[in-house]
Every structure is written in structure tokens, then in C-alpha cells.
């Protein structure tokens, strides 16, 4: 059984839901495995008013008993605490309500293409699902994936490396210990001086009624070698990670390891030479491959970067066209964030975690956690 997840839920509907299927029975889960990441997703300098309304926590509806998975679909629900403010009219579930349609699409959002595709002149029918609020459910699924990976020594961290013009200088790859205080940084940046500049960039964008994007990096420490496969393009982990990252709202580019820089340097500088000693086994002194060769993990940390475009809801809106009248008018204003890159980094962790957990289950299978443990132990012995 492959490991999969599906989310459901609208931004201002009753709740967000994640259904995770294909987990082995007997995996121990703690509330914090999921709720701590949900809380981390809500943080970051530059978030809007909504985060003051919500306190994202899951209620488990199926698949868990006495803190252990049953092997059945795991359903997690995150209520939208804002829903009661919308349930009477704009987001009433059953009763028709007399609400004016929003006919002004925002440039950069799913609005216009969604209205054309799904045949509606009310932008709300599109934006409610396109909203990045949905990522709360993905983070819940990612929290479960992380708990599974942690059991086998894989730890996932993230940090923000650019907000608008302010970027950390490319230096040594951070170690696991370097991430200790990253959640205390208002922008989840490892360099406190750069964090101040990033905060200033967000503040300046806000003062200009504008928004700002950035770049974050996700690192997996201790990946088991041999996850993914070279044998078909759609099984290469690079491609699967790219899909998962680019499937996050507002993500426009992904790099693995040295990424686009590899187009500038020569082969002799681009690859990670292979060494061996009794203590470390096979190892590398560099990690330009970002832990992946031939679409497979090779044991070095997995390093994935992604760029998030500036949020497309502007409080000084860009030009648009009213779909009801075809008149040129400014796009609709909506409550939003100035910058959500620190939150996107947490969502990126979840995306990477789920892909890696899928590759783990694909390789080792097992209906129970004991069967999975045994298969991984055998593999480790074989590697030794
Ligand atoms: C978000 C909730 C949303 C937005 C944001 C992310 O809440 P609301 O629309 O009620 O303010 O803050 O969504 C978007 C950036 C977007 O474009 O829709 C969240 O929970 O992360």
C-alpha cells in the first residue's frame, strides 16, 4: 500500500482536513508531532490578521488508538476558528445567501484562470480553495511523515535564506545543531544580523502597501541511502521533491543542492568526490548534489531550496478587469499577509518529509511498524 495524503477544506469554511493513508500500524504519534508544526506555520514577521484569529490544532477523527496508528486512514481536522464569522452568509454551507459576487480577479492569484475553468463569476468560489490556508492540512500530514522518518534517524529542518533584497551569503551548509534557535527568529533565519535586514525589508514592503517573497531551504539530516530510484523519471526523488515543492501555493522555483549554480561551474567543481573509511563508510567532503545522485539519496543531507513569489493580494491593488463588465478596475482588496516565507519554510519541511516517507514505505513496505523496522534493519546490515 502506497503512502498518500489528500487535503480538503476551504479557507473560511468549517475546517481543513488531511487524510493520510498507507501508514503502517503501530506507529507512535504524539499530539506535538503535528500541533507544534501547525503552531510554527502560524509564525513569522509579516503575517496578517488571520493568524491572530486562528490557533491551529488537530482533532483526530480516525486511524489512531491510544496514540498509535491502526493502519487505517488517519483523518485529522483543523477547525477554521474564523468560520463562525462567515457561516451566516458568505460561506453558508447549505442555505443560499444574498452575497454580491466578487468579480475582480487579482493578478498573480488563481482567480481569473479558476473562474474561467470552473465557470463562475464569483472569485470566492476559487480563492477559498486556492488560499494558502490549505497548507495547514499539509503541515499536519507532514508532521506524521516526520514522526515516521525520525524513528529511522532522519531529521528535517528549514531556514529562510532570502527575503526580497536581503539574503544570507552562501557559506558552509548548516549542521543540525545550527537550527536550535531558528524558530525564535522572527523570519526563521540562522543569521541574526541578516534577520534584522529581512524584517526591515518586510516592514518597508508593508509601508508601501506591497508584499515581498523570498527563498527558503529545507535540509534532511541522516537520510537513508537508496531512497528514490534512477530507473524511471517519475521515480527520481529530484522530480518528486520538485513536484511537492512546486505544488505549494506561490512557489515558482526549486533547486536541489547547488541547483542553478551548476550551470556556471565545470564538472570538476560540480561533483562530490567519493571517500571511504571504516568509521564513516562512504562519504563526501562536499554536497553540491544536495544528497541526490541518479534520483536517489546517497546518505549526505538532502538539500532543497524553493523560491516563493510575493503574495498576490496587495493592499494597493494592481490593474485588473471586472469580469462582469469587462471594465478596467483595480483588483479586489482582501485581508492578507505581507510576507509568508517563514511559514512557507515550515510547509516545505512537510512537503519534503512526505515525499521521503513515501519513498521509505515504497522501498520497505510493511503493514506494521515491526515489519518496517525489520526490513530497514536488514537493509542497514546489507549496507554495512
Ligand atoms: C492563511 C490564511 C489566509 C491568508 C493567507 C494564508 O487567511 P485570510 O484570507 O482569512 O486572511 O492569511 O492566504 C493567502 C496568502 C492567500 O493568498 O489566500 C494561512 O492560514 O496560512
Boltz pocket constraint, residues with backbone or C-beta under 6 A from the ligand:
constraints:
  - pocket:
      binder: B
      contacts: [[A, 11], [A, 41], [A, 48], [A, 49], [A, 50], [A, 51], [A, 82], [A, 127], [A, 130], [A, 131], [A, 132], [A, 133], [A, 134], [A, 135], [A, 136], [A, 311], [A, 312], [A, 313], [A, 335], [A, 336], [A, 337], [A, 340]]
      max_distance: 6.0
